[in-house]
Amino acid sequence: MTRSDLSLTSHGDSLSASHHHAETDAWTTAAGRPCVVMAHGFGATKDAGLTPFAERFAAAGADVVVFDYRGFGTSGGAPRQQVDHRRHRADYRSVLSQVRGLDGIDPDRVVLWGSSYSGGHVVAVAAGDPRVAAVISQGAAMDGLAAVAEIVTYAGVRQVLRLTAHALRGLVQRGHEIPIVAAPGELAAITSHDGLSGYEIIMGPTFENRMLARGILPILLNRPVSSASRLRMPVMLVIAASDTIAPPSAVERVAARVRGRVEVERFDVGHFEIYRGEVFEKSVAAQVAFLDSVLG
């Protein structure tokens, strides 16, 4: 496979990106090659389990651009480790604009791909850009209100109050941080029973287990489900039915609201099991088939 580094920018900051080049011209037309744009979830970096997906898409005939948000991984930008869906979506829009101008890329066949937190970002970004050719969203965080309710379910009201207190402190002490993930009962944004083990399995070397505490507050405002009715391009949703981090019920609501063609793949697994093993193989095969139906 041919892969190269790609220098992109967002709002004046450098974005680190990997460009996986299509290995076949199966989806190439006179207008150029299609491209899939990918970024990761809550506090995660591009070296955390995304490469296997990118390699399959490239092998099938698409260029793939995988990038880190501002302030994360090997991207530039400050502040560092600021989890904020609004900021991340702005980065997606910046990358989308630049990818459309890459040599050999068909600007009308760019697909947005997201997982976990970014699975919601791609829905919101595509809702505002009808030129997006298709959307693939897996294990997605579609409703911040539902996500907070899930924290109450697995960690109790006390944990939510604890996180809120640290978030408010972070508004005053701008550099105040908390862990992204920790074991149940400890202080972190994610403390589900499978959170720490899941992150440990998929996270790459550039991942840092810390975030600005004030980043807890925007979670409630992150509601891609409210944008779903504006989607008219083909959409594929991969649902982890036993997900305790990104409630699958919110993804089902998105599926019901999409105005265009929607395909749903459901797997009876938790949030992190869609990245590996048999479920990954089944899911990525279905995703390639979906792309072939849109781009082929």
N, C-alpha and C positions, 0 to 999 in steps of 0.2 A: 504494500500500500504506500502511496505517496502522500506525505504529510509535511506541511511547512508552517512556520510561525507567521502570524499575520498581525500587523500593527494597526489597531483601530483606535478611535477616540470617542469619548462621550463627555460633552460639556467641558471640554478643555483638558480632560485627563486621559491618559493612555489606558487602553484596554488590551490585556494579553489575550490572544486568541490563537487557536490551532485550526489550520485549514486542511481538511482531509479532501483530497482530490478524487473525483469520480474515477472508478477503475474500468468503467465500460461506458460506451456511448448509447446504451439502451434507452435512456430517457433524454438524450440530446436531440434538439430540433434545430432548425435554421436560426431560431432566436437565441439559442445557447443552452447551457446546462441548468437544471434545477439546482437549488441549494436549500439545505436544511440548516436553520439557525438554532443553536442549543445553548442553554445555560442551566445552572443547577438550582438547588433548593435553599433551604433556610441555613444561611451561613456557610454553605458548601462551595467547593471549588471545582474547576473543570476536570481535575484529575481524579475525581471521586466517582468512578463507575460509569462515566459517560462515554469513554472511548469505545467500548464494545458496541454500543448502539451506533456511534458514528462510523465505525468500520463496516458494519452491515449495510448502512445506508450508502456509503461510498462504493461498496462492492456491487450494489444493485444499480448504481448509475447517477447518484446525486453527489454534488460537492456538499461538504458539511463544514460549517464554521461553529466552533465551540469556544465560548469566551468566559472570562471571569468578570464579575461586576467591579465597578470602581470600589477601591478600598479592600478588595479581597484577593487572595492568592498572589499572582504575579502581576496584577494590574496596578496602575498608579492610583492616585486619588486619596483624598483625606475628607473626613476622618476615616480611619481604618475600622473595619469590622462593624459597620453600621448596617444592620438589617432593616431595610425599609422598602416595602413593595413599590412605593412610588418612585424611588430612586432606581430600583432594579428595572422597572418598566421603562423608564427614560433611557436606560442603557440598551434595552432590547430595541427600542425605536431607533436609537443612534446606529446600532449595528445593522439593523434591517436596512436603513437608508444607505449605508456604506456598502453592504453586500450587493445591493441592487446595482451598484456601479462597478463591481469587479469585472475584469476582463473575462468574457466568455460566459457570464452568468445571465440567464434569462430573468430579467427583473420582475416578470409577471408570474414566475413559478418559484417563489421563495416560500418555504414552509416553516412555520414556527413550531418548535418542539420544547416541551417543558416537563419537569418532574417535581413532585412535591410542591414546594412554594412556587417554583417557576411554572408548574403546571397550571397555576392560576394566572400567573403573569401573561402567558401566551394567549389565554382567552381574552383578557382585558385589552391587550395590545391589538390583537386581531379584530376585536370589536370596533376599534377606532380606525382600522385600516382595511377597507374592503379589497384592496389589491393583494393581500396575503392569499396565497394559493390554497393553503390548507393548514390545519392545526392538529398536532398530536400532543395529548396531555395525559400523563400517567401519575397515579397516586397523588392526585392534585389537592392542594389546599384551596378550596373554592369559597369558603365562608369563615372569616375570622371569628364571628360570633359563635359558630358551631365548634370551632377549634378551642376556644376558651371554655365552652361548655364541656368539651371532652377532657380538658385539664381538670375541671372540677370533678368529673366522673372518676378519673384514675388517681388524682392526687389530693382532691378535696379543696374546699373553699379557702382554707388557710394558705395553701400554696399560691392561689391566685392573688390573695391579698399581699402575700410576701413579695411576689413578683411586681405587683403594682407599687409597693413601697420602694423597691429598688429602682423602678422606672422613674418614679417621681424624684427620687434622689438624683438620678441621672440627668434630669432636666436642670438641676442646679450645679452638680458636679459633672460637667460635660464628658469627662473621661471615665466616669464610673462604669465598670464592666461586670458582667456575670457570665458564667459558662453557658454555652449553647445547649449542651446536653450533659446529663449526669444520671446517676443511679436514682431509683425511686426514693423519695424522701429528702434528697439533697436539693440545693438551690441551683436551678438551671431553667432555661426556657422549655426544655423538653426533658421529662423524667418518666416517660412511659416505661413499661416493663421491658420493652424491646429497643428503646431508644439508644442507650449507650452501646449495647452490643451491635446494633445496626450501623451506627456511625463508625464504630471501630472496624467493621468489616469492609465498608465501602470507601472510607475517606482516604484521600491521597496525601502525599507528603507536604503539600502546601496548606492543608486545612489547619486552622487554629481554633481551638475550642474556647472561644471567647467572643463576646459581642457587647456593644454599647447597651447598657441597661435600658436607656430610653427607647430602644427599639421594640420593647414590649408593647408600648402604647399604640403604635400604628396597626398592630395585628387586628384589633377590633374593626378598623376601617378597611381591611383587606377583604373585599367581597366581590370577587369575579363573577359569582353567580348572578349578580345584578346586571352584568353585561351580556349574558349568554344569548338573550333574545335578539341581539344585534348581529349575531354570527350567521352568515349566509353561505360561507365557504364550507367545503367538506371538513368534518371534525371527527377525530378518533379519540375516544376516552378509554383509558385502561384503568379499571377499578380494582383496588386491593380491598376485597370485601371485609377483611378482618382488620382493617387499618384503624389504629387508635390515635394516630397523630393528625391525619388529614381525613376528617369524617367522610366516608363514602356516600352518605345520604345527600351531602351537598353536591357531589359529582352527579348523582342521579337526577337532581333538580336541574343541573346544567343540561344534561342530556335531554330532558323534557322540554327545555326552553329554546334550544338551538333551532333556528329557522331553516337552515339548510340540511344537507345530508349528514347524518350522524351515525357512527359505528361505535358500539360499546363492546369491550372485552372485559369479562369479569373473572377474577381469580380469587379463590378462597384462601388468601394469604394476608400477611401483615405488610406494613409499610415498606420494609426493606427487602422483602423476598422477591420483589419484581426485578431486582438488579442482578440476579444470579440464578444459576442452576436451570432446572427444567422450566420454571415459570418464565425466566428471561428468554429462553429459547422459543417458547410458544408465543410469548408476547412480541418479541422482535420480529418473528416471522410474520405475525399478523400485521405489524406496523409496516414492514416492507411491502406486503401485499396491498395494504391501504395506499401507500405511496405509489405503487405501480398503477393502481386504479385511477389515481389523480394525475400522475405525471407521465405514465407510459403511453 
